[in-house]
Amino acid sequence: MKTGEVFYYADEFNISWLPTLRAVWSPVGQQVMIPTPAQPYRRYGIGAVNYHSGETVVLTRPRKRRREVSELLTALLDKHPRTRVYVAWDNASTHQEDEVEAVVRGAAGQLVLLYLPTYSPWLNPIEMLWRHFRREVTHCHLFETLDALVTAASAFFERYNQRPGGVRSIIGSHPA
């Protein structure tokens, strides 16, 4: 990469109203009860993390299809209008559709997509950020509404964008 170019890892994640359940401490002989909603409604996060700065770009949408993936790429290009942007992600079918290709062609060489091997999430550092998100926001917690959950998810990423060193620590990136 040349000076001034940016490198992102990107992927999608589920934001389910159904809380993720984890082991928790409780008094001996008492079980902690975690309420759950009647229906497991969900939203989807589509995001990217700048490997060098730790800054994130995350969109929350009702679906995670090619249109939403194209919106993420457009958001990255809008964020870096005069910079070449590299995006590494998995081989999901939504990453190789016509709408994604149209964004790449429209960027005229400014956007370079790199594909990680199939079935290898350990190669994508953003997976560690998604895991940290779940630990902080959704583990053993039921929100009053799906909108409240989406608001908490947005607040998580806004908070970490205020201290990108924390994100770099989570994804294993260290400033050069």
DOVODO-491610 format. One record per residue (C-alpha): residue number from 1; x, y, z. Coordinates in steps of 0.1 Angstrom, whole numbers, plus 2048, in hexadecimal, padded with zeros to 3 digits. Layout:
% residues N
n, X, Y, Z
NUM, X, Y, Z
...
//
This chain:
% residues 176
n, X, Y, Z
1, 800, 800, 800
2, 80B, 823, 7F8
3, 80A, 83F, 812
4, 7E7, 84D, 815
5, 7D5, 82E, 80A
6, 7BE, 81D, 823
7, 7B8, 7F8, 82B
8, 797, 7EB, 839
9, 78B, 7C9, 844
10, 765, 7C5, 83F
11, 74A, 7AD, 847
12, 725, 7AA, 852
13, 718, 7A0, 874
14, 6F5, 799, 883
15, 6E5, 7AF, 89D
16, 6CB, 798, 8AB
17, 6B1, 7A3, 8C5
18, 6B5, 780, 8D4
19, 6D1, 785, 8ED
20, 6F1, 771, 8E9
21, 6F4, 75B, 908
22, 715, 757, 91A
23, 720, 748, 93B
24, 71B, 762, 957
25, 722, 761, 97C
26, 705, 75D, 995
27, 701, 755, 9B9
28, 705, 730, 9C2
29, 6E4, 71D, 9BB
30, 6D4, 73A, 9A7
31, 6D1, 73B, 981
32, 6D2, 75C, 96F
33, 6B3, 75F, 958
34, 6B8, 772, 938
35, 697, 77D, 928
36, 693, 778, 903
37, 67B, 787, 8EA
38, 65F, 773, 8DA
39, 66E, 777, 8B8
40, 693, 779, 8AF
41, 691, 799, 89A
42, 6B2, 7A5, 88C
43, 6C5, 7BF, 879
44, 6E6, 7BC, 868
45, 706, 7CF, 86C
46, 71C, 7D4, 84E
47, 73D, 7E3, 857
48, 761, 7E9, 851
49, 77F, 7F1, 867
50, 79D, 805, 85C
51, 7BA, 7EE, 866
52, 7D2, 80A, 86B
53, 7BD, 825, 87D
54, 7A3, 80E, 88E
55, 786, 824, 881
56, 766, 811, 879
57, 74B, 817, 85F
58, 72C, 803, 869
59, 709, 804, 858
60, 6EB, 7F4, 868
61, 6D1, 7E7, 850
62, 6B2, 7D0, 850
63, 6C4, 7B9, 837
64, 6E7, 7B0, 82C
65, 6E5, 7AD, 807
66, 6F9, 7BA, 7EA
67, 6E9, 7DC, 7EC
68, 6F3, 7E1, 810
69, 716, 7D4, 809
70, 718, 7EE, 7EC
71, 70D, 809, 805
72, 72B, 800, 81C
73, 744, 803, 7FF
74, 735, 824, 7F4
75, 737, 831, 818
76, 75C, 827, 819
77, 762, 839, 7F8
78, 74F, 858, 805
79, 765, 858, 824
80, 785, 857, 80F
81, 77C, 86A, 7EF
82, 7A0, 86E, 7E2
83, 7B0, 84F, 7F0
84, 7B4, 82B, 7E4
85, 79F, 814, 7FB
86, 7A8, 7F0, 7FF
87, 78D, 7D9, 80E
88, 794, 7B5, 819
89, 776, 79F, 820
90, 769, 77C, 81C
91, 75B, 76B, 7FD
92, 736, 770, 806
93, 720, 770, 7E7
94, 714, 793, 7EF
95, 738, 79F, 7EB
96, 739, 794, 7C6
97, 718, 7A1, 7B8
98, 712, 7B9, 79C
99, 70A, 7D6, 7B3
100, 72B, 7D2, 7C5
101, 73D, 7D0, 7A3
102, 72B, 7F0, 799
103, 73A, 803, 7B7
104, 75C, 7F5, 7AF
105, 75A, 800, 78A
106, 74C, 822, 795
107, 769, 828, 7AC
108, 781, 826, 78E
109, 79E, 815, 7A0
110, 799, 826, 7C1
111, 789, 807, 7D1
112, 79C, 7E6, 7D2
113, 78A, 7C7, 7E0
114, 79F, 7AA, 7EE
115, 78E, 789, 7F6
116, 798, 773, 813
117, 797, 74D, 810
118, 775, 73D, 814
119, 76C, 732, 837
120, 788, 744, 849
121, 77A, 75D, 861
122, 79A, 75D, 876
123, 7AB, 76F, 85A
124, 793, 78D, 85D
125, 79B, 7A2, 87B
126, 779, 7B3, 87B
127, 76B, 792, 888
128, 77D, 79A, 8A9
129, 76B, 7BC, 8AA
130, 749, 7AB, 8A4
131, 751, 793, 8C1
132, 75A, 7B1, 8D8
133, 739, 7C2, 8CD
134, 725, 7A4, 8D8
135, 737, 7A1, 8F9
136, 731, 7C6, 901
137, 70E, 7CB, 8F2
138, 6FA, 7AC, 8EE
139, 706, 790, 905
140, 6EB, 788, 91E
141, 6D8, 7A8, 918
142, 6B5, 7AD, 90A
143, 6AD, 7CF, 8FD
144, 68A, 7DD, 901
145, 687, 7E1, 8DB
146, 69B, 7D8, 8BC
147, 6A0, 7FE, 8B7
148, 6B0, 800, 8D9
149, 6C8, 7E4, 8CF
150, 6D1, 7F6, 8AF
151, 6D7, 816, 8C2
152, 6EE, 803, 8DA
153, 701, 7F4, 8BD
154, 706, 816, 8AD
155, 711, 825, 8CE
156, 72B, 809, 8D2
157, 73B, 811, 8B0
158, 739, 837, 8B6
159, 74A, 832, 8D8
160, 766, 81E, 8C9
161, 76B, 836, 8AC
162, 773, 850, 8C7
163, 790, 83A, 8D2
164, 79C, 827, 8B4
165, 7BA, 81A, 8C8
166, 7A1, 803, 8D9
167, 795, 7F5, 8B8
168, 7B9, 7F0, 8AD
169, 7C0, 7DC, 8CD
170, 7A1, 7C7, 8C7
171, 7A9, 7BE, 8A3
172, 7CE, 7B9, 8A9
173, 7DB, 7D7, 896
174, 7F7, 7EC, 8A2
175, 7FF, 80E, 894
176, 81F, 80F, 880
//
